[in-house]
Amino acid sequence: MNGRNGSLTSSSSVSQDLLLQAYRRAIRLVFNLVVVALLVGLFVGAWRTFLELGFTFTEPTVRLGLKELVTNVLSLVVLLELVRAFVEYFELERVRLEILLEIGIALALREFLLLLYEARLSGMDVFFWGLGILALVAGRTLAVQFSPRRAG
């Protein structure tokens, strides 16, 4: 009786190990595909930004041309931060809080600057956007200061 229970336990342990290995391989495959897709998007975005530099000079006003340029560059910065987060997860199998906060800062700055270019912000909106960005920067500073790498 005891030998039979032991063989059931070992076969379930083997099947769990195989299932865990299949899961890890599937996760690696998905992350590889996501990183490739993000890199392709990054290169296409950078190429299109360089191609659209001419529009900066042909737009009716310099402000419109610069708005498009700033929008494209800030979008590329956000995409670059996402690529960095995925690559780091792929290498270390964890996501650092500071990288997530950097993505949040880049995204918040992008949206804030776009709203500023559209002149759709009141004084109080600028104050709250600034406060939110400051909170993200403070959070990132704390994440760097108290990171597990520094402590250990």
C-alpha positions in Angstrom: 0.0 0.0 0.0 2.8 2.4 0.9 4.7 1.7 -2.3 1.6 2.5 -4.4 1.0 5.9 -2.7 4.7 6.7 -3.2 4.4 6.0 -7.0 1.3 8.1 -7.2 3.1 11.0 -5.5 6.1 10.7 -7.7 4.1 10.5 -10.9 2.0 13.5 -9.9 5.3 15.3 -9.1 6.7 14.4 -12.5 3.5 15.6 -14.3 3.6 18.8 -12.3 7.2 19.4 -13.3 6.3 18.8 -17.0 3.4 21.1 -16.7 5.6 23.8 -15.1 8.2 23.4 -17.8 5.6 23.7 -20.5 4.2 26.8 -18.8 7.7 28.4 -18.6 8.3 27.6 -22.3 5.0 29.1 -23.3 5.7 32.3 -21.3 9.1 32.6 -22.9 7.6 32.2 -26.3 4.9 34.8 -25.7 7.4 37.3 -24.2 9.8 36.7 -27.2 6.9 37.5 -29.5 5.9 40.6 -27.5 9.5 41.9 -27.5 9.8 41.3 -31.2 6.5 43.1 -31.9 7.6 46.0 -29.6 11.0 46.2 -31.3 9.4 46.2 -34.8 7.0 49.0 -33.6 9.9 50.9 -32.2 11.9 50.8 -35.4 8.9 51.6 -37.6 8.0 54.5 -35.3 11.6 55.8 -35.4 11.7 55.5 -39.1 8.4 57.3 -39.6 9.5 60.0 -37.2 12.6 60.7 -39.3 10.5 60.6 -42.5 8.0 63.1 -41.0 10.7 65.6 -40.0 10.0 67.3 -43.3 6.4 68.0 -42.2 7.9 70.2 -39.5 8.9 72.6 -42.2 5.8 72.2 -44.4 3.1 72.6 -41.8 1.2 76.0 -41.9 2.7 76.9 -38.5 5.9 75.8 -36.7 3.7 75.0 -33.7 1.7 72.3 -35.6 4.9 70.8 -37.0 6.6 70.7 -33.6 3.4 69.2 -32.0 3.6 66.2 -34.4 7.3 65.8 -33.8 7.0 66.0 -30.0 4.0 63.6 -30.1 6.1 61.0 -32.1 9.2 61.4 -30.0 7.3 61.0 -26.7 5.4 58.0 -28.0 8.8 56.4 -28.9 10.1 57.1 -25.4 7.1 55.3 -23.9 7.5 52.4 -26.3 11.3 52.2 -25.5 10.5 52.0 -21.8 8.0 49.2 -22.5 10.6 47.3 -24.4 13.1 47.8 -21.6 10.5 46.4 -19.1 9.8 43.4 -21.2 13.5 42.6 -21.8 14.2 43.0 -18.1 11.4 40.6 -17.2 12.6 38.2 -19.8 16.2 38.3 -18.3 15.4 38.4 -14.6 11.8 37.0 -14.5 10.6 39.9 -12.5 9.6 43.5 -13.1 11.3 46.2 -11.1 8.9 48.9 -9.7 11.3 51.7 -10.8 10.9 50.7 -14.4 7.1 50.6 -14.2 7.2 54.1 -12.6 9.5 55.3 -15.3 6.9 54.1 -17.9 4.2 55.9 -15.9 6.3 59.1 -15.8 7.0 59.0 -19.5 3.3 58.4 -20.3 2.1 61.1 -18.0 4.6 63.6 -19.4 3.6 62.7 -22.9 -0.1 63.2 -22.2 0.6 66.4 -20.2 2.6 67.9 -23.0 0.0 67.0 -25.7 -2.7 68.7 -23.6 -0.4 71.7 -23.2 0.1 71.9 -27.0 -3.7 71.7 -27.5 -4.1 74.5 -25.0 -6.8 72.6 -23.2 -5.5 72.9 -19.7 -6.5 75.4 -17.0 -4.2 76.6 -14.3 -5.7 74.0 -11.9 -5.2 71.2 -14.4 -1.6 72.1 -14.8 -1.2 72.0 -11.0 -2.8 68.6 -10.7 -0.8 67.2 -13.6 2.4 68.5 -12.0 1.4 67.1 -8.7 0.7 63.6 -10.3 4.0 63.7 -12.1 5.8 64.8 -9.0 4.2 61.9 -7.1 5.4 59.4 -9.7 8.9 60.8 -9.6 8.9 60.6 -5.8 7.7 57.0 -6.0 10.5 56.2 -8.4 13.0 57.8 -6.1 11.8 55.8 -3.2 11.8 52.6 -5.3 15.4 53.2 -6.3 16.4 54.1 -2.7 14.8 51.1 -1.1 15.3 48.5 -3.9 16.2 44.9 -2.9 19.5 45.2 -4.8 20.6 48.1 -2.6 19.5 46.4 0.6 21.1 43.0 -0.2 
